[in-house]
């Protein structure tokens, strides 16, 4: 019984102490924050009402700072509110000039519009705001298809993609379009391909600097065929050999392997190729030459010559 009495007495005393501490803290906060302070504030600049004939240039000022003198509660409020300045570009911009300036007085007026009239604003971080714009221009650029094509076993592309039209006209700020040399399409993703590809695909619009694209779709075609491997043993001819010189090649012929579409397979013969070595470009230290094609068909791919070099011996 006695222990319970003392325990209740201690709890009551602790609660009274906590109450007085909370009250004292509240009075301290009220007294502290009622005083006047000067704090550095940040304000973002938003450029609005931009004419259709121009675009905001790069490296325009996005934020300015200033000193705000107010009581602690007001400063805390505006720290969370995050004041901003809206620059009505259309009111100041002229087609004859690509820039305009806002004076310090005008900036102070814009900043002050965010606050009560009795608050002091000083020490703007800029003396004036220089706003630069780029005129909207047209530019013709090449279209490069973005693809992820997986072919059925034995099939492959006969040639590269054909894009129609191969170029599009984009519009945007001159400073940004100068860096753009080509534009991609949305991804064309196909698997197990065994037939010709013909797709209408949209031009990619990921670049935010581009205002418009005309046309915004293109036709993409690719010829696909089944391929087989061909193989010939071809003699090697020597060119630019001095008339009074006789040489022996080792080996006299080389093996040529290549890929060709099944449709064209019977059209390819040994006579379709001419393989030569240029004596004037020989390796004189090790007495060998590199064979190359002086003639070969356009419709063969992945052509490989084995061996890749031919030794020679000179007879005197």
C-alpha positions as CSV (number, residue, x, y, z in Angstrom):
1,X,0.0,0.0,0.0
2,X,2.8,2.4,1.0
3,X,4.8,1.5,-2.2
4,X,1.9,2.3,-4.4
5,X,1.4,5.7,-2.8
6,X,5.0,6.7,-3.4
7,X,4.9,5.4,-6.9
8,X,1.8,7.5,-7.7
9,X,3.5,10.5,-6.2
10,X,6.5,10.1,-8.3
11,X,4.5,9.8,-11.5
12,X,2.5,13.0,-10.7
13,X,5.7,14.9,-10.1
14,X,7.2,13.7,-13.4
15,X,4.1,14.6,-15.3
16,X,4.1,18.1,-13.8
17,X,7.8,18.5,-14.7
18,X,7.1,17.4,-18.2
19,X,4.2,19.8,-18.5
20,X,6.3,22.8,-17.4
21,X,9.1,21.8,-19.8
22,X,6.6,21.7,-22.8
23,X,5.1,25.1,-21.8
24,X,8.6,26.6,-21.4
25,X,9.6,25.2,-24.8
26,X,6.5,26.7,-26.5
27,X,7.2,30.1,-25.0
28,X,10.8,29.9,-26.1
29,X,9.8,29.0,-29.6
30,X,7.2,31.8,-29.8
31,X,9.7,34.3,-28.4
32,X,12.5,33.1,-30.7
33,X,10.5,33.0,-33.9
34,X,8.7,36.3,-33.2
35,X,12.0,38.0,-33.7
36,X,13.1,39.5,-37.0
37,X,15.6,37.5,-39.1
38,X,17.3,37.9,-42.4
39,X,17.6,34.7,-44.4
40,X,18.8,33.8,-47.9
41,X,16.0,32.5,-50.1
42,X,16.0,30.7,-53.4
43,X,13.3,31.3,-56.1
44,X,12.9,29.4,-59.3
45,X,12.3,31.2,-62.6
46,X,9.6,29.8,-64.9
47,X,9.5,31.1,-68.5
48,X,5.9,31.0,-69.8
49,X,3.9,32.2,-72.7
50,X,6.8,31.5,-75.2
51,X,5.8,32.5,-78.8
52,X,5.5,29.6,-81.3
53,X,8.2,31.2,-83.5
54,X,10.9,30.8,-80.8
55,X,12.2,28.5,-78.1
56,X,14.0,29.1,-74.9
57,X,17.8,29.0,-75.4
58,X,20.1,26.8,-73.3
59,X,21.8,28.3,-70.2
60,X,19.2,30.8,-69.3
61,X,19.1,31.6,-65.6
62,X,16.9,29.0,-63.8
63,X,17.1,30.4,-60.2
64,X,18.1,33.5,-58.3
65,X,18.7,34.2,-54.6
66,X,17.9,37.2,-52.4
67,X,17.8,38.1,-48.7
68,X,14.4,38.2,-47.0
69,X,13.9,40.0,-43.7
70,X,10.9,38.8,-41.7
71,X,10.0,37.0,-38.5
72,X,10.9,33.4,-38.0
73,X,7.4,32.1,-38.7
74,X,7.2,33.9,-42.0
75,X,10.6,32.8,-43.1
76,X,9.8,29.2,-42.2
77,X,6.5,29.5,-44.1
78,X,8.2,30.7,-47.3
79,X,11.0,28.2,-47.0
80,X,8.3,25.5,-47.5
81,X,6.2,27.4,-50.0
82,X,9.2,28.0,-52.3
83,X,8.3,31.2,-54.1
84,X,8.7,31.4,-57.9
85,X,8.9,34.0,-60.6
86,X,6.9,33.7,-63.8
87,X,8.4,35.5,-66.8
88,X,5.8,36.2,-69.4
89,X,8.2,35.9,-72.4
90,X,5.5,36.9,-74.9
91,X,5.2,40.4,-73.3
92,X,8.9,41.2,-73.8
93,X,10.0,39.2,-76.9
94,X,10.4,40.7,-80.3
95,X,10.8,38.8,-83.5
96,X,13.5,41.2,-84.6
97,X,15.7,40.4,-81.6
98,X,16.5,37.0,-80.0
99,X,16.9,38.3,-76.4
100,X,15.6,40.8,-73.9
101,X,16.6,42.0,-70.4
102,X,14.6,42.5,-67.2
103,X,15.9,45.2,-64.9
104,X,16.7,44.7,-61.2
105,X,13.6,46.9,-60.5
106,X,11.4,44.6,-62.5
107,X,12.8,41.5,-60.9
108,X,12.3,43.0,-57.4
109,X,8.7,43.7,-58.4
110,X,8.2,40.0,-59.5
111,X,9.9,38.6,-56.4
112,X,7.9,40.9,-54.1
113,X,4.6,39.7,-55.6
114,X,5.2,36.4,-53.6
115,X,5.4,38.1,-50.2
116,X,3.5,40.5,-47.9
117,X,4.2,44.1,-48.6
118,X,5.8,44.8,-45.3
119,X,8.6,42.3,-45.8
120,X,12.1,43.6,-46.9
121,X,13.8,42.0,-49.9
122,X,17.4,42.8,-50.6
123,X,20.6,41.6,-52.3
124,X,19.3,40.0,-55.5
125,X,21.9,37.7,-56.9
126,X,21.7,39.3,-60.4
127,X,21.6,43.0,-61.4
128,X,19.4,42.1,-64.5
129,X,18.0,39.0,-66.1
130,X,19.2,38.4,-69.6
131,X,16.7,36.1,-71.4
132,X,17.9,34.5,-74.7
133,X,15.7,32.7,-77.2
134,X,16.4,30.7,-80.4
135,X,14.3,31.2,-83.5
136,X,12.5,28.0,-84.7
137,X,14.1,26.6,-87.9
138,X,13.5,23.7,-90.2
139,X,16.1,21.0,-90.9
140,X,16.2,17.9,-93.0
141,X,17.9,14.9,-91.3
142,X,18.5,11.2,-92.2
143,X,16.3,8.5,-90.6
144,X,18.1,5.5,-89.1
145,X,15.8,2.5,-88.2
146,X,16.3,1.0,-84.8
147,X,15.9,-2.7,-85.0
148,X,16.2,-6.0,-83.1
149,X,15.8,-8.7,-85.7
150,X,16.4,-12.4,-85.0
151,X,16.3,-14.7,-88.1
152,X,15.2,-18.2,-88.5
153,X,18.2,-20.7,-88.8
154,X,19.5,-20.5,-92.4
155,X,17.9,-17.1,-93.1
156,X,19.4,-13.6,-93.1
157,X,19.1,-10.2,-94.7
158,X,20.1,-9.9,-98.4
159,X,21.0,-6.2,-98.0
160,X,20.5,-3.3,-95.5
161,X,17.2,-1.7,-94.6
162,X,15.5,0.6,-97.1
163,X,13.7,3.5,-95.5
164,X,11.1,5.5,-97.4
165,X,11.4,8.5,-97.1
166,X,15.0,8.3,-96.0
167,X,14.8,11.8,-94.5
168,X,12.4,13.8,-92.4
169,X,12.0,17.5,-91.7
170,X,12.3,18.6,-88.1
171,X,11.6,22.0,-86.5
172,X,13.1,23.4,-83.3
173,X,15.4,26.0,-81.8
174,X,18.5,26.6,-84.1
175,X,20.9,26.1,-81.2
176,X,19.6,22.7,-80.5
177,X,19.1,21.4,-84.0
178,X,22.7,22.2,-85.0
179,X,23.7,19.1,-82.9
180,X,21.2,16.7,-84.5
181,X,22.5,14.9,-87.6
182,X,20.0,12.0,-87.7
183,X,17.0,10.6,-86.0
184,X,15.9,7.1,-85.1
185,X,12.6,5.2,-85.3
186,X,10.7,3.4,-82.6
187,X,12.2,-0.1,-82.1
188,X,11.3,-2.8,-84.7
189,X,11.6,-6.1,-82.8
190,X,11.0,-9.3,-84.7
191,X,11.9,-13.0,-84.0
192,X,12.3,-16.1,-86.2
193,X,12.2,-14.0,-89.4
194,X,12.1,-15.9,-92.7
195,X,10.2,-13.5,-95.0
196,X,10.8,-10.0,-96.3
197,X,10.1,-7.3,-93.8
198,X,7.8,-4.3,-94.6
199,X,6.7,-2.2,-91.6
200,X,5.3,1.3,-91.1
201,X,7.1,2.7,-88.0
202,X,6.9,6.0,-86.2
203,X,9.8,8.4,-85.8
204,X,11.1,8.5,-82.2
205,X,10.0,11.6,-80.4
206,X,12.2,11.3,-77.3
207,X,14.2,14.4,-78.1
208,X,12.4,17.2,-76.3
209,X,14.2,19.9,-78.3
210,X,12.4,18.9,-81.5
211,X,9.1,20.8,-81.8
212,X,7.7,18.9,-84.9
213,X,8.6,16.0,-87.2
214,X,7.2,15.7,-90.8
215,X,6.4,13.1,-91.7
216,X,6.2,11.3,-88.4
217,X,6.1,7.8,-89.9
218,X,8.3,6.0,-92.5
219,X,8.1,2.7,-94.4
220,X,10.9,0.3,-93.6
221,X,11.7,-2.7,-95.9
222,X,14.2,-5.5,-95.7
223,X,14.8,-8.3,-98.2
224,X,15.2,-11.7,-96.4
225,X,16.3,-14.9,-98.0
226,X,17.4,-18.4,-97.2
227,X,21.2,-18.8,-97.5
228,X,23.5,-21.6,-98.3
229,X,27.3,-21.9,-98.3
230,X,29.3,-22.1,-101.5
231,X,32.9,-23.3,-101.8
232,X,35.4,-23.1,-104.7
233,X,39.1,-23.8,-105.2
234,X,40.3,-20.9,-107.3
235,X,43.7,-20.4,-109.0
236,X,45.7,-17.3,-108.0
237,X,47.0,-15.0,-110.7
238,X,49.9,-12.6,-110.2
239,X,49.8,-9.1,-111.6
240,X,52.6,-6.5,-111.9
241,X,55.2,-9.2,-112.3
242,X,58.4,-8.1,-114.2
243,X,58.4,-9.6,-117.7
244,X,61.8,-11.3,-117.3
245,X,60.9,-12.9,-114.0
246,X,59.4,-16.3,-113.2
247,X,58.0,-17.3,-109.8
248,X,56.4,-20.3,-108.3
249,X,53.4,-19.8,-105.9
250,X,52.8,-22.0,-102.9
251,X,50.0,-22.9,-103.0
252,X,48.9,-22.3,-106.6
253,X,45.2,-22.1,-105.6
254,X,43.2,-21.2,-102.5
255,X,39.8,-22.1,-101.1
256,X,37.1,-19.6,-101.2
257,X,33.9,-20.0,-99.1
258,X,30.9,-17.7,-99.2
259,X,27.3,-17.4,-98.3
260,X,24.7,-16.9,-101.0
261,X,20.9,-17.0,-101.2
262,X,19.4,-20.3,-102.3
263,X,17.7,-18.4,-105.2
264,X,21.1,-17.2,-106.5
265,X,23.2,-20.3,-105.7
266,X,23.2,-21.8,-109.2
267,X,24.2,-18.4,-110.7
268,X,27.5,-18.4,-108.9
269,X,30.4,-20.2,-110.7
270,X,34.2,-20.1,-110.5
271,X,34.2,-17.7,-113.4
272,X,32.3,-15.2,-111.2
273,X,35.6,-14.6,-109.3
274,X,39.0,-13.5,-110.2
275,X,41.7,-13.8,-107.4
276,X,45.0,-12.1,-107.8
277,X,48.2,-11.3,-106.0
278,X,50.0,-8.0,-106.6
279,X,53.8,-8.6,-106.9
280,X,54.5,-4.9,-106.4
281,X,52.9,-5.1,-102.9
282,X,54.7,-8.3,-101.9
283,X,56.3,-8.8,-98.5
284,X,60.0,-8.8,-99.5
285,X,61.4,-9.9,-96.1
286,X,59.3,-13.1,-95.9
287,X,58.5,-13.6,-99.6
288,X,54.7,-13.8,-99.5
289,X,51.8,-12.0,-101.1
290,X,48.2,-11.4,-100.0
291,X,45.5,-12.6,-102.4
292,X,42.5,-10.4,-103.1
293,X,39.5,-10.3,-105.4
294,X,39.8,-8.3,-108.5
295,X,36.3,-9.5,-109.4
296,X,33.6,-11.0,-107.3
297,X,29.7,-11.2,-107.4
298,X,27.7,-8.6,-105.5
299,X,25.3,-11.1,-104.1
300,X,27.8,-13.2,-102.0
301,X,28.5,-12.5,-98.3
302,X,30.9,-13.5,-95.6
303,X,33.6,-14.4,-98.2
304,X,36.6,-16.1,-96.7
305,X,40.0,-16.9,-98.4
306,X,42.1,-19.8,-97.0
307,X,45.0,-19.6,-96.8
308,X,45.2,-15.8,-96.4
309,X,48.7,-15.5,-97.8
310,X,50.6,-17.1,-100.7
311,X,54.4,-17.8,-100.6
312,X,56.5,-17.4,-103.7
313,X,59.9,-18.5,-104.9
314,X,61.8,-16.7,-107.6
315,X,63.5,-18.6,-110.5
316,X,66.5,-16.9,-112.1
